[in-house]
Amino acid sequence: APAPAAAPAAAKPVQPLFPEKPARKRGSNLAPAVVGACIAAVVVAVAAKFFLVSAGGKGEAPAAAPEKDWPLEFSFVKVEGTGENIFRYEMSMSADGVVSVSVSDLSSNRHLSKSGDGPVSDDVRNELRRAFETSGFLSLDPLYEGTPRQNTWRDVRISALYGTRAASVEVKNRAEPESFKALRERLEAFGRNELGLWAFAFGRDKLLELAREEFARGERLWAEREVRRDNVHAALRAYRSSVEYLDSLDPKPELYDMALDKAEEAERQLAAIVSDLNWKADHNASVKDWAAARQALRELLDVVPDRTDPRNKAALARLRDVEARLSK
């Protein structure tokens, strides 16, 4: 009689993005216990779709897509706690490229959840995938843990799935490995740029510190606005940055109103300078003094160096026209 057919080999399971963690023993310090409970409650599901083809089936199974074509999915969670506060920042990107962010800051009663209007561009997704690959993320240890400082707790975890490769790296209460730190900062910058949530990546104390630094920088630049042509523009950006850092706080500190007033003053002066230089360019062009028109437009570009600013774009287009006339 023929020998019985061998049973199909079991498919090798894919490493999960969020492996179960062993339960932490209750300690005598209340703050780490509370923060640990908060971390344990964070579950960010990243869907992984794989086709498992059993051996011995009839017909040809569809060919699997090359691994380079698999989309990147990731989750990033940062929790910082003390006896007085718990701050949690969570960001994820699904397989279809939609980004979601949630932030909780208990001491200031700030809570936010926001998702992108649609998937991020292919260029951005490819750049993020390269960031994971060049950081050597898959070769990092799954856990780096140190001893928490008194009344302080910090936990950062990044999990990612790309093709058949998956990893989760967690850093608790110690300095981050340099490659991990670089990747974490890249993801934070991506989340802020994609959803415009600069302020919500930080707690209240950090926001106040950053806002003070930006306001002080704006004051230095404003005091030296006659030294360099672009100092008014740079001061305006610093004041606006200070406002943005404080915008999510409630109640807002006095510095918020001060920065807002200074930003409005800087914007009025910048508008006046731009208007004067545009008038000079128009007047000199009308009398066909193309060299003087060119000089005015070059000064305008120095005053507004941001190439994304419509005033810069308009001046650059006019400058090209003037230079074309001078070359004839």
RODO-2510 file (C-alpha; in nm, 4 decimals, decimal comma):
residues 328
     n   res          X          Y          Z
     1     a     0,0000     0,0000     0,0000
     2     p     0,1308     0,3504    -0,0745
     3     a     0,2788     0,5447     0,2199
     4     p     0,0484     0,8127     0,3648
     5     a     0,1153     1,1655     0,2403
     6     a     0,3155     1,3895     0,4699
     7     a     0,1229     1,6634     0,6491
     8     p     0,1792     2,0161     0,5156
     9     a     0,4473     2,2099     0,7002
    10     a     0,3115     2,4741     0,9330
    11     a     0,3651     2,8303     0,8138
    12     k     0,6321     3,0169     1,0124
    13     p     0,4626     3,2968     1,2067
    14     v     0,5704     3,6533     1,1502
    15     q     0,7305     3,8238     1,4490
    16     p     0,4599     4,0424     1,6062
    17     l     0,5086     4,4167     1,6226
    18     f     0,3991     4,4319     1,9842
    19     p     0,5116     4,1191     2,1703
    20     e     0,3564     4,0643     2,5093
    21     k     0,5635     4,2082     2,7920
    22     p     0,6059     4,0198     3,1213
    23     a     0,4024     4,1702     3,4021
    24     r     0,5975     4,4211     3,6115
    25     k     0,6079     4,3630     3,9830
    26     r     0,4434     4,6304     4,1910
    27     g     0,7004     4,8587     4,3443
    28     s     0,6889     5,0959     4,6338
    29     n     0,7236     5,4047     4,4105
    30     l     0,3780     5,5147     4,3030
    31     a     0,4795     5,7267     4,0002
    32     p     0,6521     5,4488     3,8007
    33     a     0,3621     5,2182     3,8760
    34     v     0,1099     5,4678     3,7432
    35     v     0,3182     5,5370     3,4356
    36     g     0,3749     5,1674     3,3798
    37     a    -0,0007     5,1132     3,3855
    38     c    -0,0403     5,3916     3,1313
    39     i     0,2177     5,2343     2,9026
    40     a     0,0596     4,8919     2,9355
    41     a    -0,2720     5,0414     2,8244
    42     v    -0,1193     5,1716     2,4999
    43     v    -0,2037     4,9313     2,2214
    44     v    -0,1315     5,0507     1,8709
    45     a    -0,2427     4,7896     1,6188
    46     v    -0,0477     4,7870     1,2945
    47     a    -0,2172     4,5506     1,0459
    48     a     0,0078     4,2988     0,8715
    49     k    -0,1412     4,1215     0,5718
    50     f     0,0318     3,8093     0,4497
    51     f    -0,0870     3,5281     0,2235
    52     l    -0,0097     3,1821     0,3624
    53     v    -0,0283     2,9191     0,0890
    54     s    -0,0690     2,5615     0,2121
    55     a     0,1360     2,2859     0,0546
    56     g    -0,0351     2,0490    -0,1837
    57     g    -0,3098     2,2890    -0,2998
    58     k    -0,4298     2,2645    -0,6587
    59     g    -0,3305     2,5306    -0,9067
    60     e    -0,0622     2,7978    -0,8945
    61     a    -0,0627     3,0364    -0,5994
    62     p    -0,0339     3,4065    -0,6928
    63     a     0,3250     3,5304    -0,6736
    64     a     0,4033     3,7369    -0,3651
    65     a     0,4976     4,1011    -0,4242
    66     p     0,8702     4,1771    -0,3923
    67     e     0,9621     4,2884    -0,0434
    68     k     1,0727     4,6274    -0,1694
    69     d     0,7106     4,6936    -0,2658
    70     w     0,5722     4,6253     0,0820
    71     p     0,4612     4,9457     0,2567
    72     l     0,6160     5,0620     0,5809
    73     e     0,3974     5,0635     0,8924
    74     f     0,5198     5,1976     1,2219
    75     s     0,4200     5,3099     1,5696
    76     f     0,6064     5,5490     1,7976
    77     v     0,5135     5,5949     2,1644
    78     k     0,6858     5,8258     2,4138
    79     v     0,5842     5,8421     2,7798
    80     e     0,7428     6,0784     3,0323
    81     g     0,6227     6,0789     3,3905
    82     t     0,6833     6,2250     3,7324
    83     g     0,4934     6,2105     4,0591
    84     e     0,2944     6,5127     3,9382
    85     n     0,2339     6,4442     3,5718
    86     i     0,2226     6,1923     3,2889
    87     f     0,2870     6,3020     2,9314
    88     r     0,2218     6,0578     2,6474
    89     y     0,2804     6,1123     2,2750
    90     e     0,1775     5,8457     2,0270
    91     m     0,2089     5,8459     1,6489
    92     s     0,1451     5,5739     1,3944
    93     m     0,1393     5,5335     1,0180
    94     s    -0,0788     5,2612     0,8685
    95     a    -0,0015     5,0524     0,5607
    96     d    -0,2014     5,2934     0,3432
    97     g     0,0120     5,5883     0,4587
    98     v    -0,2366     5,7612     0,6908
    99     v    -0,0747     5,9239     0,9956
   100     s    -0,2439     5,9524     1,3353
   101     v    -0,1222     6,1309     1,6469
   102     s    -0,2599     6,1437     1,9994
   103     v    -0,1237     6,3460     2,2904
   104     s    -0,2125     6,3531     2,6585
   105     d    -0,0607     6,5918     2,9136
   106     l    -0,2353     6,5391     3,2452
   107     s    -0,0933     6,8343     3,4382
   108     s    -0,2198     7,0896     3,1851
   109     n    -0,5275     6,8855     3,0914
   110     r    -0,4256     6,8784     2,7245
   111     h    -0,5643     6,5976     2,5124
   112     l    -0,5509     6,5785     2,1355
   113     s    -0,6113     6,3209     1,8655
   114     k    -0,5591     6,4035     1,5004
   115     s    -0,5263     6,2106     1,1736
   116     g    -0,4016     6,3212     0,8351
   117     d    -0,6515     6,4141     0,5651
   118     g    -0,5104     6,1415     0,3425
   119     p    -0,2045     5,9255     0,2803
   120     v     0,1367     6,0889     0,2781
   121     s     0,3184     6,1091    -0,0527
   122     d     0,5196     5,8185    -0,1896
   123     d     0,8363     6,0280    -0,1679
   124     v     0,7866     6,0884     0,2050
   125     r     0,7034     5,7222     0,2698
   126     n     1,0148     5,6113     0,0839
   127     e     1,2254     5,8604     0,2787
   128     l     1,0877     5,7246     0,6071
   129     r     1,1601     5,3695     0,4959
   130     r     1,5190     5,4682     0,4211
   131     a     1,5422     5,6304     0,7648
   132     f     1,4489     5,2992     0,9282
   133     e     1,6888     5,1024     0,7086
   134     t     1,9905     5,3328     0,7426
   135     s     1,9477     5,3533     1,1204
   136     g     2,0047     4,9787     1,1513
   137     f     1,6759     4,9585     1,3398
   138     l     1,6285     4,5870     1,2785
   139     s     1,9673     4,5076     1,4335
   140     l     1,9016     4,6945     1,7605
   141     d     1,8275     4,5067     2,0815
   142     p     1,4573     4,4861     2,1697
   143     l     1,5093     4,6505     2,5080
   144     y     1,7513     4,9018     2,6598
   145     e     1,6707     4,9640     3,0235
   146     g     1,8285     5,1680     3,2999
   147     t     1,7413     5,2790     3,6500
   148     p     1,4905     5,5657     3,6706
   149     r     1,6014     5,8835     3,8411
   150     q     1,4126     5,9905     4,1499
   151     n     1,0531     6,0845     4,0713
   152     t     1,1156     6,0559     3,6949
   153     w     1,0205     5,7971     3,4351
   154     r     1,0807     5,7882     3,0593
   155     d     0,9887     5,5206     2,8082
   156     v     1,0227     5,5381     2,4287
   157     r     0,9162     5,2588     2,1963
   158     i     0,9324     5,2341     1,8171
   159     s     0,7757     4,9405     1,6366
   160     a     0,7837     4,8835     1,2617
   161     l     0,6784     4,6358     0,9964
   162     y     0,8293     4,6296     0,6492
   163     g     0,7754     4,3316     0,4234
   164     t     0,8420     4,0183     0,6260
   165     r     1,0632     4,2074     0,8688
   166     a     0,9284     4,3373     1,1977
   167     a     1,0893     4,4774     1,5096
   168     s     1,0043     4,6632     1,8278
   169     v     1,2707     4,8556     2,0209
   170     e     1,2098     5,0075     2,3629
   171     v     1,4347     5,2378     2,5660
   172     k     1,3485     5,2833     2,9338
   173     n     1,5073     5,5276     3,1751
   174     r     1,8454     5,5527     3,0054
   175     a     2,0231     5,7346     2,7246
   176     e     1,9070     5,6275     2,3806
   177     p     2,1478     5,4585     2,1388
   178     e     2,2555     5,7211     1,8863
   179     s     2,0910     5,5484     1,5886
   180     f     1,7654     5,5080     1,7820
   181     k     1,7737     5,8718     1,8939
   182     a     1,8265     5,9918     1,5358
   183     l     1,5334     5,7830     1,4141
   184     r     1,3097     5,9001     1,6999
   185     e     1,3891     6,2656     1,6249
   186     r     1,3198     6,2065     1,2557
   187     l     0,9781     6,0575     1,3378
   188     e     0,8937     6,3460     1,5717
   189     a     0,9853     6,5982     1,3018
   190     f     0,7781     6,4033     1,0493
   191     g     0,4724     6,4062     1,2770
   192     r     0,5046     6,7791     1,3417
   193     n     0,5479     6,8625     0,9744
   194     e     0,2738     6,6297     0,8525
   195     l     0,0033     6,7329     1,0981
   196     g     0,1313     7,0712     1,2138
   197     l     0,1562     6,9594     1,5755
   198     w     0,4822     7,1183     1,6799
   199     a     0,3679     7,2121     2,0265
   200     f     0,1964     6,8862     2,1160
   201     a     0,5180     6,6847     2,1039
   202     f     0,6261     6,8438     2,4359
   203     g     0,4977     6,8920     2,7883
   204     r     0,4063     7,2300     2,9372
   205     d     0,7426     7,2954     3,1052
   206     k     0,9334     7,2155     2,7855
   207     l     0,6985     7,4334     2,5808
   208     l     0,7581     7,7261     2,8130
   209     e     1,1348     7,6737     2,7894
   210     l     1,1297     7,6594     2,4088
   211     a     0,8986     7,9599     2,3846
   212     r     1,1283     8,1684     2,6071
   213     e     1,4287     8,0728     2,3954
   214     e     1,2529     8,1701     2,0720
   215     f     1,1269     8,4978     2,2200
   216     a     1,4779     8,5866     2,3405
   217     r     1,6167     8,5065     1,9942
   218     g     1,3514     8,7281     1,8379
   219     e     1,4441     9,0127     2,0718
   220     r     1,8142     8,9860     1,9778
   221     l     1,7341     8,9871     1,6074
   222     w     1,4901     9,2763     1,6442
   223     a     1,7497     9,4828     1,8292
   224     e     1,9905     9,4199     1,5404
   225     r     1,7389     9,4758     1,2598
   226     e     1,9599     9,7476     1,1074
   227     v     2,2645     9,5181     1,1004
   228     r     2,1360     9,2662     0,8444
   229     r     1,8539     9,3002     0,5939
   230     d     1,7002     8,9644     0,6866
   231     n     1,6934     9,0255     1,0630
   232     v     1,3358     9,1607     1,0641
   233     h     1,2167     8,8495     0,8820
   234     a     1,4161     8,6243     1,1157
   235     a     1,2803     8,8052     1,4228
   236     l     0,9266     8,7633     1,2925
   237     r     0,9763     8,3892     1,2542
   238     a     1,1202     8,3619     1,6061
   239     y     0,8256     8,5501     1,7590
   240     r     0,5801     8,3351     1,5655
   241     s     0,7588     8,0216     1,6788
   242     s     0,7227     8,1368     2,0402
   243     v     0,3491     8,1890     1,9832
   244     e     0,3104     7,8442     1,8293
   245     y     0,4788     7,6734     2,1226
   246     l     0,2371     7,8413     2,3645
   247     d    -0,0767     7,8205     2,1545
   248     s    -0,1882     7,4824     2,2935
   249     l    -0,1549     7,5873     2,6590
   250     d    -0,4585     7,6809     2,8629
   251     p    -0,4425     7,9166     3,0400
   252     k    -0,1836     8,0910     2,8268
   253     p     0,1089     8,2647     2,9980
   254     e     0,1767     8,6377     2,9659
   255     l     0,4607     8,5576     2,7256
   256     y     0,2025     8,4488     2,4667
   257     d     0,0543     8,7995     2,4395
   258     m     0,4003     8,9566     2,4362
   259     a     0,5183     8,7322     2,1523
   260     l     0,1953     8,7910     1,9594
   261     d     0,2332     9,1702     1,9858
   262     k     0,5982     9,1565     1,8783
   263     a     0,5138     8,9322     1,5829
   264     e     0,2499     9,1803     1,4653
   265     e     0,4963     9,4686     1,4993
   266     a     0,7645     9,2801     1,3042
   267     e     0,5133     9,1893     1,0324
   268     r     0,4094     9,5551     0,9928
   269     q     0,7708     9,6685     0,9574
   270     l     0,8526     9,3879     0,7147
   271     a     0,5480     9,4780     0,5031
   272     a     0,6580     9,8432     0,4984
   273     i     1,0111     9,7528     0,3855
   274     v     0,8793     9,5226     0,1124
   275     s     0,6357     9,7890    -0,0069
   276     d     0,9135    10,0504    -0,0272
   277     l     1,1448     9,8212    -0,2231
   278     n     0,8652     9,7230    -0,4617
   279     w     0,7940    10,0906    -0,5231
   280     k     1,1626    10,1550    -0,5988
   281     a     1,1721     9,8605    -0,8377
   282     d     0,8535     9,9773    -1,0156
   283     h     0,9678    10,3396    -1,0363
   284     n     1,3116    10,2551    -1,1749
   285     a     1,1622    10,0103    -1,4222
   286     s     0,9192    10,2791    -1,5441
   287     v     1,2112    10,5126    -1,6251
   288     k     1,4076    10,2178    -1,7673
   289     d     1,6791    10,2384    -1,5022
   290     w     1,7140     9,8614    -1,5029
   291     a     2,0275     9,8529    -1,2876
   292     a     1,8533    10,0407    -1,0048
   293     a     1,5447     9,8188    -1,0432
   294     r     1,7663     9,5125    -1,0190
   295     q     1,9302     9,6451    -0,7028
   296     a     1,5928     9,7066    -0,5349
   297     l     1,4729     9,3554    -0,6192
   298     r     1,7942     9,1987    -0,4935
   299     e     1,7507     9,3848    -0,1650
   300     l     1,3929     9,2600    -0,1457
   301     l     1,5140     8,9015    -0,1818
   302     d     1,7581     8,9642     0,1031
   303     v     1,4795     9,1070     0,3195
   304     v     1,2513     8,8056     0,2548
   305     p     1,4914     8,5106     0,2023
   306     d     1,2245     8,2418     0,2415
   307     r     1,1746     8,0981    -0,1073
   308     t     0,8301     7,9673    -0,0152
   309     d     0,7102     8,3223     0,0650
   310     p     0,4977     8,4685    -0,2194
   311     r     0,6834     8,8004    -0,1842
   312     n     1,0132     8,6230    -0,2527
   313     k     0,8703     8,4358    -0,5514
   314     a     0,7252     8,7527    -0,7033
   315     a     1,0508     8,9452    -0,6598
   316     l     1,2533     8,6618    -0,8104
   317     a     1,0296     8,6457    -1,1182
   318     r     1,0588     9,0219    -1,1703
   319     l     1,4362     9,0112    -1,1162
   320     r     1,4747     8,7552    -1,3943
   321     d     1,2806     8,9825    -1,6291
   322     v     1,4940     9,2827    -1,5365
   323     e     1,8184     9,0895    -1,5798
   324     a     1,7008     8,9695    -1,9197
   325     r     1,6539     9,3311    -2,0271
   326     l     1,9992     9,4243    -1,8953
   327     s     2,1619     9,1440    -2,0934
   328     k     2,0258     9,2694    -2,4234
***
